[in-house]
Amino acid sequence: MFPGASSTGFYHAPLSKGLLVLTGTASLFNILLSSSSRHFFPNTQWIQVVRNSKFWQVLSSSFYYSSTRNLICGSFLLYTFRIFERRFGSRKYASYIFGTTVIAIGLQLTTIAALKHFGHEVGLPPPGLFGMVYATLVQYFCDIPASDAVTFLGMPISGKILIYSMALQMLLTNKESLLAGICGMVSELS
């Protein structure tokens, strides 16, 4: 690294910066103007989208969050995971994001179809980068060592607890987000 250059912020992480700006802008547009932007960000049934070959709707739903809570937690996690772009490089990280997102969307579609076939009532997965975020969370758990462990009530608590609590906050919003998060974690393991 050059003298005077720091590794804070988006230094050597242009893809993370662009993804955060794109997701944040689209999410704010969707949240603030939700009644008038329905035709920009459609929320139709995924099965109908696949049957009608409108895959752009499936992909566009991956780039915005529908709630403020998921926007804040997802943005924080995206900002934290910029460390992987610095490790891999932008090109390899972009292919990682694309691959895990496509696999997670495929798993979500398959799981929803299977659950509906067996008579379970499952709604649409929430829009957002759930697949990529939870796939990267698995990698974060495996690759990034815990630091600054503090003992609280006899249990060691590391500095990673904030990351995990944000991810848990997004995961436990509803059963559809739980499904989307599990599919994202499985996409990393596959």
C-alpha positions in Angstrom: 0.0 0.0 0.0 1.2 3.5 -0.7 2.3 5.7 2.2 -0.6 7.8 3.5 -3.2 5.5 1.9 -5.5 3.9 4.4 -7.6 0.8 4.1 -10.7 2.5 5.5 -13.7 3.4 3.4 -13.9 2.1 -0.2 -10.2 2.1 -0.9 -9.7 -0.6 -3.5 -13.4 -1.5 -3.4 -15.1 0.2 -6.3 -17.6 -2.6 -6.9 -18.7 -2.6 -3.3 -19.1 1.2 -3.5 -21.2 1.0 -6.7 -23.3 -1.9 -5.4 -24.0 0.0 -2.1 -24.9 3.2 -4.0 -27.1 1.3 -6.5 -28.9 -0.7 -3.8 -29.3 2.3 -1.5 -30.7 4.5 -4.3 -33.1 1.9 -5.6 -34.2 1.0 -2.1 -34.8 4.6 -1.1 -36.7 5.2 -4.4 -38.8 2.2 -3.7 -39.5 3.0 0.0 -40.2 6.7 -0.4 -42.2 6.4 -3.6 -43.7 3.0 -3.2 -47.1 3.8 -4.5 -46.0 5.5 -7.7 -43.0 3.2 -8.4 -44.8 -0.1 -8.6 -44.4 -0.2 -12.3 -40.6 0.3 -12.0 -40.1 -2.4 -9.4 -42.8 -5.0 -10.0 -43.5 -7.4 -7.2 -45.3 -10.2 -9.2 -45.3 -13.9 -8.5 -41.9 -15.4 -9.3 -43.5 -18.5 -10.9 -45.4 -16.3 -13.3 -42.3 -14.4 -14.1 -40.4 -17.6 -14.9 -43.2 -18.9 -17.1 -43.4 -15.6 -19.0 -39.6 -15.4 -19.4 -39.4 -12.0 -17.7 -36.1 -12.7 -15.9 -35.3 -9.0 -15.7 -37.9 -8.7 -13.0 -36.3 -11.4 -11.0 -32.9 -9.8 -11.3 -34.1 -6.3 -10.6 -35.7 -7.4 -7.4 -32.3 -8.4 -6.2 -31.0 -4.9 -6.2 -33.4 -3.1 -3.8 -34.8 -3.6 -0.4 -38.5 -3.1 0.4 -38.1 -2.1 4.1 -35.9 0.5 5.9 -34.7 -2.2 8.4 -33.4 -4.4 5.6 -31.9 -1.4 3.8 -29.9 -0.3 6.9 -28.8 -3.8 7.9 -28.0 -4.9 4.3 -26.0 -1.7 3.6 -24.0 -2.2 6.8 -23.2 -5.8 5.8 -22.3 -4.8 2.3 -20.0 -2.2 3.7 -18.4 -4.7 6.0 -17.9 -7.3 3.3 -15.9 -4.9 1.1 -12.9 -6.7 2.7 -13.5 -9.6 0.3 -13.3 -7.3 -2.7 -9.9 -6.1 -1.5 -8.8 -9.7 -1.1 -10.1 -11.1 -4.3 -10.0 -8.1 -6.6 -12.9 -6.5 -8.2 -13.2 -8.9 -11.2 -13.2 -12.0 -9.1 -15.5 -10.5 -6.5 -18.0 -9.5 -9.2 -18.1 -13.0 -10.6 -18.6 -14.3 -7.0 -21.5 -11.9 -6.5 -23.1 -12.9 -9.8 -22.6 -16.6 -9.1 -24.0 -16.7 -5.6 -26.9 -14.5 -6.6 -27.9 -16.7 -9.5 -27.6 -19.9 -7.4 -29.5 -18.3 -4.5 -32.3 -17.2 -6.8 -32.5 -20.6 -8.4 -32.7 -22.3 -5.0 -35.4 -19.8 -3.9 -37.5 -20.6 -7.0 -37.0 -24.3 -6.5 -37.8 -24.2 -2.8 -40.9 -22.1 -3.3 -42.2 -24.4 -6.0 -41.5 -27.5 -3.9 -43.1 -26.0 -0.8 -46.2 -25.0 -2.7 -46.4 -28.4 -4.3 -46.5 -30.0 -0.9 -49.3 -27.6 0.2 -47.4 -25.1 2.3 -48.3 -21.5 2.0 -45.1 -19.5 1.2 -45.1 -15.9 0.0 -42.6 -14.2 -2.2 -39.0 -13.9 -1.1 -38.3 -10.3 0.0 -36.5 -8.2 -2.5 -32.9 -7.5 -1.8 -29.4 -9.0 -1.9 -30.2 -11.7 0.5 -28.5 -14.4 -1.5 -25.2 -12.5 -1.8 -25.2 -11.2 1.7 -25.8 -14.5 3.4 -23.3 -16.3 1.1 -20.7 -13.8 2.0 -21.7 -14.1 5.7 -20.7 -17.8 5.5 -17.4 -16.8 4.0 -17.0 -14.1 6.6 -17.6 -16.7 9.4 -15.0 -19.0 7.9 -12.2 -16.6 6.8 -12.2 -13.6 9.1 -10.8 -14.3 12.6 -12.5 -13.0 15.7 -10.8 -10.1 17.3 -11.2 -8.1 20.5 -12.8 -10.9 22.6 -14.5 -9.6 25.7 -15.8 -11.8 28.4 -19.4 -11.0 29.4 -21.2 -13.3 31.9 -18.5 -15.9 31.4 -19.0 -16.0 27.6 -16.4 -14.6 25.2 -17.9 -12.1 22.8 -15.9 -11.1 19.8 -16.0 -8.0 17.6 -18.0 -10.0 15.0 -21.2 -10.0 17.2 -22.5 -6.8 15.5 -22.2 -8.3 12.1 -24.0 -11.5 13.2 -26.7 -9.5 15.0 -27.4 -7.4 11.8 -27.6 -10.6 9.7 -29.9 -12.2 12.3 -32.1 -9.0 12.3 -32.5 -9.4 8.5 -33.0 -13.1 8.6 -35.8 -13.1 11.2 -38.0 -10.4 9.7 -40.4 -13.1 8.4 -40.4 -16.7 7.1 -39.8 -15.6 3.5 -36.6 -13.7 4.5 -35.5 -16.8 6.5 -36.0 -18.9 3.3 -34.0 -16.4 1.3 -31.2 -16.3 3.8 -30.9 -20.1 4.0 -30.8 -20.3 0.2 -28.0 -17.7 0.2 -26.0 -19.7 2.8 -26.5 -22.9 0.8 -25.4 -21.2 -2.4 -22.0 -20.5 -0.7 -21.7 -24.1 0.4 -22.4 -25.5 -3.0 
